[in-house]
Amino acid sequence: MKKRKKLTYYAECLCKGIKVKIKDKIRHVSNCHCIQCMKTHGNFAAYTACEEQNMSFINNSTLRWFKSSKIAKRGFCVKCGASFFYKKYKSKNISIAAGMLKSPTKLKTYANIYVKNKMDYYKLDPKIPKFAKLK
């Protein structure tokens, strides 16, 4: 996992029913083109990640979890509908939709993953590495 230097990040959904504070390092952004992300976000999903222990909730009153597969769940806001988290059950890390972060993030997109599921209406930046599966 490519990580950034120690900073404090804040993230929130549109209605602010989910607000988090992230301390320590977070991963640069990967764009996921898997079918689940396409169906959850309506397009590819840009995610960063951190160790779950480094994230604390300021507000989680509207957070709900959906068991999206046998290995993972997705966290979303029941009020505004924002897709916020992706969490593998046996992982110490949690993925956070990068668009939820307050700017500036100083993050960069470092990879496109599950590119075989990419839709035909957009092009990938050839400068960003692409992978058939999770790197």
Backbone as CSV, one residue per row, in Angstrom:
resi,resn,N_x,N_y,N_z,CA_x,CA_y,CA_z,C_x,C_y,C_z
1,MET,0.843,-1.174,0.000,0.000,0.000,0.000,0.890,1.239,0.000
2,LYS,0.769,2.066,-1.016,1.523,3.312,-1.053,0.891,4.280,-0.064
3,LYS,1.716,4.854,0.796,1.168,5.735,1.835,1.768,7.130,1.749
4,ARG,1.058,8.060,2.336,1.465,9.457,2.408,2.099,9.729,3.762
5,LYS,2.729,10.896,3.882,3.267,11.279,5.184,2.118,11.538,6.155
6,LYS,2.445,11.572,7.441,1.422,11.755,8.476,0.719,13.098,8.323
7,LEU,-0.572,13.050,8.237,-1.417,14.234,8.177,-2.725,13.906,8.876
8,THR,-3.572,14.891,9.026,-4.925,14.658,9.511,-5.876,15.004,8.381
9,TYR,-6.782,14.082,8.094,-7.762,14.269,7.031,-9.148,14.255,7.644
10,TYR,-10.053,14.969,7.000,-11.454,14.959,7.387,-12.278,14.585,6.163
11,ALA,-13.327,13.806,6.385,-14.202,13.395,5.292,-15.635,13.444,5.778
12,GLU,-16.542,13.749,4.854,-17.959,13.787,5.206,-18.802,13.543,3.964
13,CYS,-20.018,13.056,4.194,-20.955,12.865,3.088,-21.700,14.182,2.829
14,LEU,-22.554,14.167,1.848,-23.265,15.372,1.429,-24.111,15.990,2.541
15,CYS,-24.806,15.158,3.313,-25.684,15.683,4.374,-24.969,15.811,5.721
16,LYS,-23.714,15.394,5.791,-22.883,15.433,6.992,-23.340,14.460,8.078
17,GLY,-24.163,13.484,7.699,-24.583,12.446,8.637,-23.452,11.474,8.949
18,ILE,-22.461,11.425,8.060,-21.240,10.650,8.298,-20.076,11.628,8.189
19,LYS,-19.318,11.740,9.269,-18.123,12.581,9.299,-17.031,11.796,9.996
20,VAL,-15.845,11.787,9.409,-14.731,11.060,10.008,-13.473,11.920,10.045
21,LYS,-12.627,11.546,10.976,-11.302,12.145,11.117,-10.307,11.003,10.939
22,ILE,-9.311,11.220,10.099,-8.306,10.196,9.834,-6.949,10.762,10.199
23,LYS,-6.283,10.095,11.135,-4.939,10.500,11.539,-3.964,9.468,11.021
24,ASP,-2.788,9.912,10.720,-1.712,9.063,10.235,-1.748,9.007,8.713
25,LYS,-1.100,8.023,8.151,-0.926,7.946,6.706,-2.127,7.321,6.021
26,ILE,-2.429,7.820,4.820,-3.440,7.173,3.996,-2.837,6.890,2.625
27,ARG,-3.418,5.917,1.974,-2.917,5.480,0.673,-3.298,6.479,-0.408
28,HIS,-2.461,6.564,-1.436,-2.847,7.324,-2.619,-4.099,6.689,-3.210
29,VAL,-4.716,7.327,-4.152,-6.010,6.911,-4.694,-5.852,5.867,-5.795
30,SER,-6.708,4.847,-5.724,-6.818,3.903,-6.837,-8.237,4.003,-7.383
31,ASN,-8.347,3.917,-8.698,-9.645,3.929,-9.352,-10.057,2.489,-9.608
32,CYS,-11.179,2.097,-9.043,-11.644,0.716,-9.173,-12.766,0.651,-10.211
33,HIS,-12.572,-0.213,-11.196,-13.524,-0.369,-12.288,-14.298,-1.680,-12.176
34,CYS,-14.327,-2.291,-10.986,-15.050,-3.557,-10.814,-16.553,-3.325,-10.961
35,ILE,-17.255,-4.390,-11.231,-18.703,-4.295,-11.444,-19.412,-3.764,-10.208
36,GLN,-18.980,-4.190,-9.016,-19.633,-3.705,-7.794,-19.472,-2.196,-7.634
37,CYS,-18.276,-1.676,-7.885,-18.077,-0.223,-7.775,-18.897,0.510,-8.828
38,MET,-18.945,-0.051,-10.048,-19.753,0.575,-11.103,-21.218,0.674,-10.661
39,LYS,-21.739,-0.383,-10.066,-23.151,-0.400,-9.666,-23.395,0.437,-8.403
40,THR,-22.411,0.501,-7.523,-22.563,1.265,-6.278,-22.427,2.764,-6.515
41,HIS,-21.462,3.148,-7.357,-21.174,4.567,-7.565,-21.768,5.126,-8.856
42,GLY,-22.201,4.241,-9.755,-22.695,4.709,-11.045,-21.577,4.986,-12.025
43,ASN,-20.364,4.680,-11.630,-19.166,4.880,-12.440,-18.027,4.195,-11.700
44,PHE,-16.813,4.299,-12.215,-15.696,3.748,-11.450,-15.591,4.504,-10.132
45,ALA,-14.954,3.886,-9.156,-14.853,4.486,-7.824,-13.408,4.824,-7.509
46,ALA,-13.187,6.002,-6.985,-11.854,6.442,-6.554,-11.775,6.269,-5.043
47,TYR,-10.857,5.391,-4.613,-10.734,5.087,-3.184,-9.326,5.327,-2.669
48,THR,-9.254,5.831,-1.461,-8.046,5.841,-0.679,-8.277,4.819,0.439
49,ALA,-7.316,4.626,1.325,-7.495,3.666,2.425,-6.580,4.033,3.575
50,CYS,-6.968,3.562,4.758,-6.151,3.750,5.948,-6.366,2.551,6.865
51,GLU,-5.546,2.454,7.889,-5.811,1.456,8.914,-7.040,1.941,9.677
52,GLU,-7.971,1.030,9.882,-9.239,1.420,10.511,-9.032,2.041,11.893
53,GLN,-8.023,1.610,12.614,-7.754,2.157,13.947,-7.361,3.632,13.897
54,ASN,-6.949,4.130,12.738,-6.548,5.532,12.599,-7.706,6.443,12.191
55,MET,-8.886,5.867,12.082,-10.062,6.629,11.697,-11.027,6.690,12.879
56,SER,-11.555,7.867,13.143,-12.560,7.996,14.199,-13.771,8.746,13.652
57,PHE,-14.937,8.386,14.169,-16.166,9.024,13.717,-16.436,10.280,14.518
58,ILE,-16.718,11.338,13.826,-17.236,12.562,14.425,-18.754,12.441,14.472
59,ASN,-19.314,11.831,13.414,-20.748,11.548,13.339,-20.925,10.303,12.478
60,ASN,-21.731,9.369,12.937,-22.064,8.197,12.117,-23.549,7.857,12.234
61,SER,-24.356,8.865,12.511,-25.784,8.644,12.760,-26.535,8.105,11.553
62,THR,-26.044,8.345,10.350,-26.748,7.881,9.150,-25.993,6.755,8.427
63,LEU,-24.958,6.225,9.052,-24.166,5.155,8.448,-24.896,3.821,8.535
64,ARG,-24.967,3.136,7.420,-25.497,1.782,7.355,-24.522,0.943,6.530
65,TRP,-24.537,-0.345,6.776,-23.630,-1.264,6.077,-24.433,-2.248,5.238
66,PHE,-23.913,-2.531,4.057,-24.516,-3.490,3.132,-23.498,-4.588,2.865
67,LYS,-23.883,-5.831,3.106,-23.002,-6.969,2.825,-23.001,-7.171,1.312
68,SER,-21.968,-6.663,0.642,-21.945,-6.678,-0.820,-21.369,-7.964,-1.402
69,SER,-20.692,-8.760,-0.583,-20.150,-10.041,-1.032,-19.812,-10.873,0.202
70,LYS,-19.285,-12.057,-0.017,-18.883,-12.918,1.097,-17.639,-12.383,1.804
71,ILE,-16.887,-11.511,1.134,-15.623,-11.039,1.711,-15.636,-9.581,2.162
72,ALA,-16.702,-8.829,1.801,-16.651,-7.399,2.097,-18.040,-6.806,2.288
73,LYS,-18.025,-5.614,2.888,-19.253,-4.837,3.061,-18.987,-3.411,2.607
74,ARG,-20.062,-2.675,2.361,-19.963,-1.284,1.916,-20.778,-0.412,2.856
75,GLY,-20.176,0.702,3.254,-20.844,1.646,4.141,-21.389,2.806,3.341
76,PHE,-22.631,3.194,3.642,-23.271,4.279,2.910,-24.136,5.109,3.854
77,CYS,-24.497,6.283,3.395,-25.357,7.172,4.176,-26.813,6.897,3.810
78,VAL,-27.602,6.561,4.803,-29.010,6.242,4.577,-29.824,7.503,4.249
79,LYS,-29.301,8.678,4.566,-30.046,9.922,4.308,-29.768,10.483,2.908
80,CYS,-28.487,10.699,2.567,-28.168,11.308,1.266,-27.765,10.282,0.210
81,GLY,-27.553,9.033,0.616,-27.236,7.973,-0.334,-25.781,7.843,-0.706
82,ALA,-24.922,8.634,-0.104,-23.503,8.607,-0.463,-22.864,7.257,-0.145
83,SER,-22.103,6.743,-1.091,-21.330,5.519,-0.892,-19.986,5.938,-0.316
84,PHE,-19.685,5.543,0.905,-18.566,6.091,1.664,-17.417,5.107,1.867
85,PHE,-17.720,3.862,2.243,-16.680,2.908,2.637,-16.763,1.590,1.873
86,TYR,-15.620,0.942,1.796,-15.510,-0.454,1.361,-14.608,-1.128,2.383
87,LYS,-15.068,-2.240,2.969,-14.313,-2.878,4.049,-14.318,-4.390,3.879
88,LYS,-13.124,-4.970,3.697,-13.002,-6.428,3.693,-13.106,-6.893,5.135
89,TYR,-13.841,-7.992,5.365,-14.107,-8.453,6.726,-12.861,-8.766,7.537
90,LYS,-11.857,-9.343,6.940,-10.684,-9.771,7.707,-9.510,-8.800,7.588
91,SER,-9.760,-7.595,7.119,-8.698,-6.621,6.925,-8.658,-5.592,8.055
92,LYS,-7.473,-5.092,8.332,-7.307,-4.005,9.295,-7.520,-2.652,8.619
93,ASN,-7.580,-2.657,7.285,-7.736,-1.424,6.517,-9.188,-1.190,6.133
94,ILE,-9.504,0.062,5.901,-10.816,0.443,5.394,-10.598,1.392,4.225
95,SER,-11.328,1.169,3.160,-11.246,2.045,1.989,-12.292,3.137,2.119
96,ILE,-11.915,4.344,1.728,-12.773,5.518,1.846,-12.890,6.159,0.477
97,ALA,-14.111,6.429,0.050,-14.315,7.097,-1.233,-13.578,8.445,-1.188
98,ALA,-12.655,8.625,-2.104,-11.767,9.795,-2.071,-12.518,11.114,-2.184
99,GLY,-13.656,11.110,-2.848,-14.444,12.330,-2.990,-15.055,12.831,-1.694
100,MET,-15.025,12.018,-0.659,-15.558,12.423,0.644,-14.560,13.283,1.427
101,LEU,-13.294,13.229,1.039,-12.260,13.975,1.758,-12.391,15.469,1.512
102,LYS,-12.084,16.237,2.547,-12.024,17.686,2.379,-10.708,18.020,1.687
103,SER,-10.769,18.939,0.777,-9.604,19.345,-0.015,-8.837,20.440,0.708
104,PRO,-7.563,20.576,0.528,-6.694,19.804,-0.362,-6.251,18.494,0.304
105,THR,-6.101,17.454,-0.493,-5.708,16.150,0.034,-4.231,15.849,-0.166
106,LYS,-3.644,16.435,-1.199,-2.256,16.165,-1.596,-2.063,14.708,-2.032
107,LEU,-3.158,14.039,-2.389,-3.094,12.669,-2.868,-2.987,12.665,-4.388
108,LYS,-2.532,11.552,-4.918,-2.443,11.371,-6.359,-3.070,10.030,-6.719
109,THR,-3.582,9.933,-7.921,-4.088,8.652,-8.405,-2.890,7.831,-8.855
110,TYR,-2.750,6.628,-8.288,-1.581,5.811,-8.598,-1.903,4.553,-9.393
111,ALA,-3.199,4.172,-9.501,-3.511,2.945,-10.231,-4.973,2.897,-10.641
112,ASN,-5.215,2.158,-11.717,-6.551,1.743,-12.129,-6.595,0.236,-11.939
113,ILE,-7.631,-0.248,-11.233,-7.722,-1.683,-10.973,-9.021,-2.242,-11.555
114,TYR,-9.023,-3.539,-11.805,-10.143,-4.252,-12.425,-10.541,-3.609,-13.748
115,VAL,-9.524,-3.281,-14.545,-9.763,-2.534,-15.784,-10.498,-3.338,-16.853
116,LYS,-10.552,-4.648,-16.731,-11.281,-5.418,-17.752,-12.784,-5.131,-17.694
117,ASN,-13.265,-4.575,-16.593,-14.677,-4.217,-16.452,-14.966,-2.762,-16.821
118,LYS,-13.933,-2.041,-17.249,-14.082,-0.628,-17.598,-15.174,-0.447,-18.654
119,MET,-15.970,0.581,-18.487,-17.023,0.887,-19.460,-16.406,1.525,-20.707
120,ASP,-17.135,1.521,-21.793,-16.601,1.992,-23.071,-16.720,3.499,-23.288
121,TYR,-17.357,4.228,-22.410,-17.590,5.654,-22.638,-16.503,6.568,-22.079
122,TYR,-15.453,6.019,-21.490,-14.352,6.850,-21.015,-13.023,6.165,-21.293
123,LYS,-11.964,6.951,-21.255,-10.618,6.443,-21.516,-9.784,6.544,-20.254
124,LEU,-8.865,5.613,-20.106,-7.936,5.638,-18.983,-6.730,6.489,-19.353
125,ASP,-6.187,7.167,-18.371,-4.965,7.932,-18.560,-3.814,6.938,-18.757
126,PRO,-3.139,6.966,-19.886,-2.067,5.996,-20.132,-0.871,6.145,-19.191
127,LYS,-0.775,7.262,-18.488,0.339,7.483,-17.558,0.118,6.773,-16.214
128,ILE,-1.126,6.358,-15.957,-1.443,5.701,-14.681,-1.447,4.192,-14.901
129,PRO,-0.678,3.446,-14.092,-0.639,1.991,-14.256,-2.015,1.356,-14.133
130,LYS,-2.230,0.282,-14.903,-3.519,-0.405,-14.861,-3.292,-1.884,-14.578
131,PHE,-4.254,-2.479,-13.848,-4.133,-3.853,-13.403,-5.464,-4.570,-13.588
132,ALA,-5.384,-5.850,-13.899,-6.586,-6.670,-14.081,-7.288,-6.912,-12.760
133,LYS,-6.527,-6.936,-11.675,-7.086,-7.178,-10.336,-6.510,-6.176,-9.361
134,LEU,-6.850,-6.349,-8.098,-6.324,-5.499,-7.040,-4.815,-5.655,-6.970
135,LYS,-4.127,-4.547,-6.943,-2.666,-4.568,-6.898,-2.194,-4.943,-5.523
